[in-house]
Amino acid sequence: MVFQRQIKGLAAVALFAFMMTAGNTTLHAKAVDNSIHEKACSVTVGQRTVTLNIDPKPVKHMKELTFNVTVTPCDKLPDTLLLDLSMPGMQMGKNQVTLVKKSNCSYEGKGIIVRCMSGRTLWQATILYGELNNPAFVFNVRE
Protein backbone atom coordinates (compact mmCIF):
# COMPACT_ATOMS: atom_id res chain seq x y z
CA MET A 1 0.00 0.00 0.00
CA VAL A 2 2.79 2.45 0.91
CA PHE A 3 4.67 1.43 -2.25
CA GLN A 4 1.57 2.18 -4.40
CA ARG A 5 1.33 5.69 -2.91
CA GLN A 6 5.01 6.30 -3.64
CA ILE A 7 4.56 5.17 -7.25
CA LYS A 8 1.49 7.42 -7.67
CA GLY A 9 3.40 10.34 -6.17
CA LEU A 10 6.36 9.81 -8.52
CA ALA A 11 4.01 9.46 -11.49
CA ALA A 12 2.32 12.75 -10.57
CA VAL A 13 5.67 14.54 -10.30
CA ALA A 14 6.83 13.09 -13.63
CA LEU A 15 3.56 14.12 -15.33
CA PHE A 16 3.83 17.64 -13.92
CA ALA A 17 7.45 17.95 -15.12
CA PHE A 18 6.46 16.70 -18.58
CA MET A 19 3.55 19.15 -18.82
CA MET A 20 5.79 22.07 -17.89
CA THR A 21 8.36 21.26 -20.58
CA ALA A 22 6.27 19.77 -23.41
CA GLY A 23 5.43 21.84 -26.45
CA ASN A 24 8.03 24.56 -26.01
CA THR A 25 10.67 23.09 -28.29
CA THR A 26 9.83 25.27 -31.30
CA LEU A 27 9.35 28.55 -29.47
CA HIS A 28 12.17 31.05 -29.46
CA ALA A 29 11.58 33.20 -26.40
CA LYS A 30 14.68 34.26 -24.57
CA ALA A 31 13.57 35.33 -21.10
CA VAL A 32 11.03 37.61 -19.54
CA ASP A 33 11.51 41.00 -21.20
CA ASN A 34 9.50 43.74 -19.55
CA SER A 35 11.03 46.43 -21.76
CA ILE A 36 7.89 45.94 -23.91
CA HIS A 37 6.36 48.61 -21.61
CA GLU A 38 8.79 51.22 -22.94
CA LYS A 39 9.81 50.12 -26.44
CA ALA A 40 9.55 47.46 -29.12
CA CYS A 41 11.30 44.12 -28.46
CA SER A 42 13.17 42.01 -31.03
CA VAL A 43 14.30 38.41 -31.39
CA THR A 44 16.55 36.98 -34.07
CA VAL A 45 15.48 33.69 -35.59
CA GLY A 46 17.86 32.35 -38.21
CA GLN A 47 18.54 35.15 -40.69
CA ARG A 48 15.48 37.18 -39.70
CA THR A 49 14.75 39.72 -37.00
CA VAL A 50 11.21 39.80 -35.63
CA THR A 51 10.14 42.90 -33.68
CA LEU A 52 7.00 43.20 -31.55
CA ASN A 53 5.57 46.52 -30.41
CA ILE A 54 2.43 46.80 -28.29
CA ASP A 55 0.52 50.06 -27.79
CA PRO A 56 -0.62 51.76 -25.63
CA LYS A 57 2.17 51.57 -23.08
CA PRO A 58 2.48 50.31 -20.43
CA VAL A 59 0.89 47.03 -21.57
CA LYS A 60 -2.16 46.32 -19.39
CA HIS A 61 -4.75 43.59 -19.42
CA MET A 62 -8.42 44.17 -20.26
CA LYS A 63 -7.61 47.09 -22.60
CA GLU A 64 -7.67 47.04 -26.39
CA LEU A 65 -4.09 46.80 -27.57
CA THR A 66 -2.52 47.30 -30.98
CA PHE A 67 0.10 44.69 -31.85
CA ASN A 68 2.68 45.66 -34.48
CA VAL A 69 5.11 43.07 -35.85
CA THR A 70 7.97 43.82 -38.20
CA VAL A 71 9.98 41.06 -39.91
CA THR A 72 13.25 41.75 -41.70
CA PRO A 73 14.06 40.54 -44.22
CA CYS A 74 10.44 39.97 -45.14
CA ASP A 75 10.54 38.19 -48.48
CA LYS A 76 7.99 35.43 -49.10
CA LEU A 77 5.76 36.14 -46.09
CA PRO A 78 1.95 35.78 -46.26
CA ASP A 79 -0.55 38.64 -46.11
CA THR A 80 -1.58 37.67 -42.56
CA LEU A 81 0.17 36.24 -39.52
CA LEU A 82 -1.37 34.86 -36.33
CA LEU A 83 -0.29 36.10 -32.89
CA ASP A 84 -1.10 33.71 -30.06
CA LEU A 85 -1.45 35.18 -26.56
CA SER A 86 -0.99 32.62 -23.79
CA MET A 87 0.25 32.19 -20.24
CA PRO A 88 3.30 29.92 -19.84
CA GLY A 89 2.32 26.89 -17.77
CA MET A 90 -1.39 27.71 -17.63
CA GLN A 91 -4.32 26.93 -19.93
CA MET A 92 -6.22 30.16 -20.58
CA GLY A 93 -8.20 29.23 -23.66
CA LYS A 94 -7.48 30.41 -27.18
CA ASN A 95 -6.66 34.10 -27.54
CA GLN A 96 -5.29 34.90 -30.98
CA VAL A 97 -4.90 38.11 -32.95
CA THR A 98 -4.84 38.18 -36.75
CA LEU A 99 -2.03 40.43 -37.94
CA VAL A 100 -2.65 41.98 -41.35
CA LYS A 101 0.19 43.18 -43.58
CA LYS A 102 0.26 46.99 -43.54
CA SER A 103 3.41 47.50 -45.56
CA ASN A 104 6.12 45.34 -47.07
CA CYS A 105 7.53 44.13 -43.72
CA SER A 106 4.98 45.35 -41.15
CA TYR A 107 1.87 43.66 -39.71
CA GLU A 108 -0.80 45.01 -37.36
CA GLY A 109 -3.74 43.68 -35.37
CA LYS A 110 -5.87 44.54 -32.33
CA GLY A 111 -6.63 42.36 -29.34
CA ILE A 112 -7.01 42.13 -25.58
CA ILE A 113 -4.87 40.37 -22.99
CA VAL A 114 -7.37 39.04 -20.47
CA ARG A 115 -6.96 39.19 -16.71
CA CYS A 116 -6.04 35.87 -15.13
CA MET A 117 -8.26 34.99 -12.18
CA SER A 118 -5.24 33.60 -10.32
CA GLY A 119 -3.58 37.03 -10.37
CA ARG A 120 -0.65 35.87 -12.51
CA THR A 121 0.68 38.45 -14.96
CA LEU A 122 3.22 36.50 -17.06
CA TRP A 123 2.18 36.33 -20.73
CA GLN A 124 3.70 35.04 -23.94
CA ALA A 125 3.01 36.45 -27.40
CA THR A 126 3.95 33.89 -30.08
CA ILE A 127 3.87 34.52 -33.81
CA LEU A 128 2.53 31.28 -35.25
CA TYR A 129 4.32 30.87 -38.54
CA GLY A 130 6.53 27.85 -39.14
CA GLU A 131 8.92 29.56 -41.54
CA LEU A 132 9.72 32.06 -38.77
CA ASN A 133 10.10 29.20 -36.23
CA ASN A 134 7.30 30.60 -34.04
CA PRO A 135 9.18 33.42 -32.28
CA ALA A 136 7.85 34.25 -28.81
CA PHE A 137 8.02 37.26 -26.51
CA VAL A 138 7.52 36.78 -22.75
CA PHE A 139 6.52 39.70 -20.53
CA ASN A 140 4.46 40.67 -17.50
CA VAL A 141 1.34 42.79 -17.98
CA ARG A 142 0.74 45.64 -15.58
CA GLU A 143 -2.30 46.47 -13.49
C-alpha positions as CSV (number, residue, x, y, z in Angstrom):
1,M,0.0,0.0,0.0
2,V,2.8,2.5,0.9
3,F,4.7,1.4,-2.2
4,Q,1.6,2.2,-4.4
5,R,1.3,5.7,-2.9
6,Q,5.0,6.3,-3.6
7,I,4.6,5.2,-7.2
8,K,1.5,7.4,-7.7
9,G,3.4,10.3,-6.2
10,L,6.4,9.8,-8.5
11,A,4.0,9.5,-11.5
12,A,2.3,12.7,-10.6
13,V,5.7,14.5,-10.3
14,A,6.8,13.1,-13.6
15,L,3.6,14.1,-15.3
16,F,3.8,17.6,-13.9
17,A,7.4,17.9,-15.1
18,F,6.5,16.7,-18.6
19,M,3.6,19.2,-18.8
20,M,5.8,22.1,-17.9
21,T,8.4,21.3,-20.6
22,A,6.3,19.8,-23.4
23,G,5.4,21.8,-26.4
24,N,8.0,24.6,-26.0
25,T,10.7,23.1,-28.3
26,T,9.8,25.3,-31.3
27,L,9.4,28.5,-29.5
28,H,12.2,31.1,-29.5
29,A,11.6,33.2,-26.4
30,K,14.7,34.3,-24.6
31,A,13.6,35.3,-21.1
32,V,11.0,37.6,-19.5
33,D,11.5,41.0,-21.2
34,N,9.5,43.7,-19.6
35,S,11.0,46.4,-21.8
36,I,7.9,45.9,-23.9
37,H,6.4,48.6,-21.6
38,E,8.8,51.2,-22.9
39,K,9.8,50.1,-26.4
40,A,9.5,47.5,-29.1
41,C,11.3,44.1,-28.5
42,S,13.2,42.0,-31.0
43,V,14.3,38.4,-31.4
44,T,16.6,37.0,-34.1
45,V,15.5,33.7,-35.6
46,G,17.9,32.4,-38.2
47,Q,18.5,35.1,-40.7
48,R,15.5,37.2,-39.7
49,T,14.8,39.7,-37.0
50,V,11.2,39.8,-35.6
51,T,10.1,42.9,-33.7
52,L,7.0,43.2,-31.5
53,N,5.6,46.5,-30.4
54,I,2.4,46.8,-28.3
55,D,0.5,50.1,-27.8
56,P,-0.6,51.8,-25.6
57,K,2.2,51.6,-23.1
58,P,2.5,50.3,-20.4
59,V,0.9,47.0,-21.6
60,K,-2.2,46.3,-19.4
61,H,-4.7,43.6,-19.4
62,M,-8.4,44.2,-20.3
63,K,-7.6,47.1,-22.6
64,E,-7.7,47.0,-26.4
65,L,-4.1,46.8,-27.6
66,T,-2.5,47.3,-31.0
67,F,0.1,44.7,-31.9
68,N,2.7,45.7,-34.5
69,V,5.1,43.1,-35.8
70,T,8.0,43.8,-38.2
71,V,10.0,41.1,-39.9
72,T,13.3,41.8,-41.7
73,P,14.1,40.5,-44.2
74,C,10.4,40.0,-45.1
75,D,10.5,38.2,-48.5
76,K,8.0,35.4,-49.1
77,L,5.8,36.1,-46.1
78,P,2.0,35.8,-46.3
79,D,-0.6,38.6,-46.1
80,T,-1.6,37.7,-42.6
81,L,0.2,36.2,-39.5
82,L,-1.4,34.9,-36.3
83,L,-0.3,36.1,-32.9
84,D,-1.1,33.7,-30.1
85,L,-1.5,35.2,-26.6
86,S,-1.0,32.6,-23.8
87,M,0.3,32.2,-20.2
88,P,3.3,29.9,-19.8
89,G,2.3,26.9,-17.8
90,M,-1.4,27.7,-17.6
91,Q,-4.3,26.9,-19.9
92,M,-6.2,30.2,-20.6
93,G,-8.2,29.2,-23.7
94,K,-7.5,30.4,-27.2
95,N,-6.7,34.1,-27.5
96,Q,-5.3,34.9,-31.0
97,V,-4.9,38.1,-32.9
98,T,-4.8,38.2,-36.7
99,L,-2.0,40.4,-37.9
100,V,-2.7,42.0,-41.4
101,K,0.2,43.2,-43.6
102,K,0.3,47.0,-43.5
103,S,3.4,47.5,-45.6
104,N,6.1,45.3,-47.1
105,C,7.5,44.1,-43.7
106,S,5.0,45.3,-41.1
107,Y,1.9,43.7,-39.7
108,E,-0.8,45.0,-37.4
109,G,-3.7,43.7,-35.4
110,K,-5.9,44.5,-32.3
111,G,-6.6,42.4,-29.3
112,I,-7.0,42.1,-25.6
113,I,-4.9,40.4,-23.0
114,V,-7.4,39.0,-20.5
115,R,-7.0,39.2,-16.7
116,C,-6.0,35.9,-15.1
117,M,-8.3,35.0,-12.2
118,S,-5.2,33.6,-10.3
119,G,-3.6,37.0,-10.4
120,R,-0.6,35.9,-12.5
121,T,0.7,38.5,-15.0
122,L,3.2,36.5,-17.1
123,W,2.2,36.3,-20.7
124,Q,3.7,35.0,-23.9
125,A,3.0,36.5,-27.4
126,T,3.9,33.9,-30.1
127,I,3.9,34.5,-33.8
128,L,2.5,31.3,-35.3
129,Y,4.3,30.9,-38.5
130,G,6.5,27.9,-39.1
131,E,8.9,29.6,-41.5
132,L,9.7,32.1,-38.8
133,N,10.1,29.2,-36.2
134,N,7.3,30.6,-34.0
135,P,9.2,33.4,-32.3
136,A,7.8,34.3,-28.8
137,F,8.0,37.3,-26.5
138,V,7.5,36.8,-22.8
139,F,6.5,39.7,-20.5
140,N,4.5,40.7,-17.5
141,V,1.3,42.8,-18.0
142,R,0.7,45.6,-15.6
143,E,-2.3,46.5,-13.5
